[in-house]
Amino acid sequence: MNQQKVALITGAGSGIGAAIARTLSARGFHVLVTDRDVEAAERVAREIGGEARVLDVTDAAAVTAAAQAAITQHERLDVWVSNAGVSSMTPFLEVDAEQLTRTLAVNLQAVFTCGQAAARAMVGTGRPGRIVNLASMAGKQGRVPYLSDYVASKFGVVGLTQAMAFELAASDITVMSGDLVVVGDSIRRPCRTGRSLGRQRSAGRPPQRCATSGSPTPRSAVSRPPTMSPGPWPSSSPTTHRSSRARRSRSTAVPTWTEQTRR
């Protein structure tokens, strides 16, 4: 039986996912770095001595295969981090069905299917496990301009995390969410400009065009990629697990990051 703990992270080819991969590797985990961009995943995996795998989180069959492959190859899956996400700054009245469907598919439905695949794999090993769903401060309050579809998806992630935690505690699986502010990351995309900028001007607000793809937006709420704090992130050392009732009360604990905000 493999004694080294194993963690799988989605969307780990850059930004927050890569930072989580580095942190867990430094804590002694063997990290499975997954991303749609396999070259990005390979770069991070080489850096930390992990494994790179291509994974589209909207493909439920591929997600299930990734979880089972971890069990087949390593005989365990201790931590699953659902980090992959998308966002696009668009005024509420201009969000079309295609954008809404895409945002919910990646940010919410995929978190659901990833959680199922991870939990089934963990239950099958008979070992305790942890599932971390990356949420957002936008999942706690909706006062976020031009991100209505993103806000909806992250509110869903927060509720889903609580439901998962309640049900999975009996199987010795702890589920938590991480609430983030806006960070510079590759999920950022240019917003629609034209009419949006006109509305900003007519409302007396200084017009702000969204940055180019891969740049942080909005400018007024930007921070550089986060430095992981010690926080409640999983450790590779043996732990004593509390009763189901105690775990339920702690299951929505939030991982924290030290944010370095641009001044």
N, C-alpha and C positions, 0 to 999 in steps of 0.2 A: 504494500500500500504506500502510495506517495505521501510523504510527510509534509511537504511544502504546500502551503495553502495556495489556492488558485483563484484569481479574480479575472472576470471578463468585463471589458468596458466598451460600450458602443460610442461611435463618433470620437474615437480617441486619437485620430490622426493629427489633431491640432488643438490649440486653445485649451479650454477647460478639461476636455477629455484627456489630452496629453499630460496636463498638470496632474490629474488624478492618477494616471498611469505611472508617472514618475514617483508620486508619493507612495503608492501602494508597493511599487517595486522596492523603494528604499526601506519599507517596513517588512520586507522579506517575502512578499508574495511573488508567485510566478504569474505574470500578467499577460492575458490574451488581448492584444490590441486590435480592435475591429473598427473598420471604417469603410464607407463606399469607395473612398480613394485608397486603393491598396498601397500605392507608393508612399503616401503619407503615413499609413499605418506601419509600413516596413521601416521607415526612418525612425519613428518613435520606438519600435520594437528593437531595432539595432542599438539604439541609445541605452535602453534599459535592460537589454538581455532577455526580452520577452518574445512572444510569438505574434506575428501579424496575420490577420485573416480579413478577407473582404466580406462585408456584411451590409446588406440593405435592410434596415429595420422594418420597412414596410412589407417585406416579403416574409410572411409568417412561417412558411416552410423552411426558409433559410435560417430564421431565428431559432426554430426548434432544432435544426440540424447543428447549429453552432453550440447550443447548450449540450446536446447529446455527445458531440465530438469532444467537448471538454471532459465529460465523464469517461468516454471510451479511452481517451489518450492519457488522462491524468488521474482517473478514478475518483475525482472529486470536483466540486465547484462550490467554493466557499462564499464568494462575493460576486454579485452582478450589479453593474452600474449602468443604468439607462440614461445616457448623457446626450445622445444624438438629438438634434433639434434644428428647426428652421425658424426664421422670422423675416418679415418684410414690412417696412413702414409704409402703410397705406391708410388714408382716411377711411373711416367706417363706411361712408356712403360709396366708396370706390372699390371695396373688397368684393371681388367676383366669386362665383361658385368654385372655380378652379383653384383659386388661392386658398379659400376657406377649406376645401377638401384636402388639399396638400398639407396645410398647417396642422389640421386635426389628425390626419393620417400619420404624420411623423411625430408630432409632439404629444399626442394622447393615445391614439389607437395602438401605435407601436409600443408605447410604454406598457399598455395592457398586455399585448401579446408577448413582449419580452418578459414581463413579470410572470406570466403563466409558464413560459418555457423554462425560465430559471427555477421557479418554485417546484415544478414537476421534477426537474433534474435533481434538485437538492433533496426533495422528499425521497427520491429513489435511492440516494446514497445512505439515508438514515443519519446524516450529519446535520448539525446546526448550519444555518446560512444567513446571509444578509443580502438584502436587495435595496439599492439606493436609487431613487428616482429624482433626477434633476428637475426641480421646479423653477420658481422665480419669485421675486418680490411682486411681479405682475400677477402671481397666483393668489395674492393676499388682498390686493386692492386694484381697482380698475382705472385709477387716475394716471393712465399711461397713454400719451397721445399717439395716434396712428398705428396702434398695435392691437386692435380689438380682437382679431382672430387669435393672436398669440396669447392675449389675456385669457380668452375663453379656454384655450387649450391648457394653460398652466393652472387655472382654477380647477380644471378637471383632474390634472395630475395630483394636486393636493388632496382632493377628495378620494381619488383612487388609492393613493398611498395609505390613507387612513383605513379604507375598507380592506385593503390587502393585509395591513398590519393586524387588524382585528381577527381576520380569518386564519392567517398563517401562523399566528403566535403558538397555536396548539401543535404545530409541526416544527417548532423550534426555529422558525425563520423570522428574523427581525426585519422590518421594512421601515425605511426612513426617506424623507425628502430633503433636498438641499435648496434653499431659497437664495437666489442670486440677484444682484443688481446688474445693470447692463455692463458688459465687458467687451473689450476689443476681441472679436472672434470671427471666424470665417463664416458663421451663419448669417452675418449681416448682408443685406442686399440693398441696392439702390431703391428708393421709393419712387412712386410716380410723381412727377414734378408738375408741369403745366398748371392745371386747375388748382392743384394743392397749394402751390405757391401763391396763386392769386387769392385764394381764400385766406391764407395767412396774412397777406397784406391788407385785405379788406377788413379783417378782424383786428387790425392794429398790432399784429405780432410781427416781429422781425422775421422775414422769410429765411428758412434754413433748408438748403438742399441736402438730401441724404448723401453720405460719403459713398465713394466707389465700393464695389464689391470687395469684401475682405477687410474693409476699414470700419472702425467703430462708429455707431450712430445711436441716439442723437448726440451731437457734440456737447450738449449741456449736461449729459449724464454718463460720461465716458470714464472708464478705468482701464488700466492695462491688464493683460492676462494675470489672473490671481496667483498669489503665493499661498499654498495650502497651509493652514494652521494645524496645530496638533489635533484639536477638535475631537469629535467622536468617531473619526474614521476607523475602520476595522484594523486590528493588529494581527500579525501572523502568529503571535504567541498564544498558547492555550488560554481560554477564558472560562469562567464559571457562568453558566446561563441561569437566569432567575426563572421563577415560575411563570406560567403563561399570563397570569394576571399582572404581575410586575412588568413583564415585557410589553403588555398592551399599553401600560401607562407611559412607557418610555419609547414606544415604537415610532413616534413622529418627531424624535429628536432631530435637530437640523444641523448638518455639517456646516462649519463656518469657514470663511476665507478672510485673509487679510487683504482688503482692497486698497489699491494704490491709485487714488483718484487724481486725474490730471487737473492741475490748478489753472 
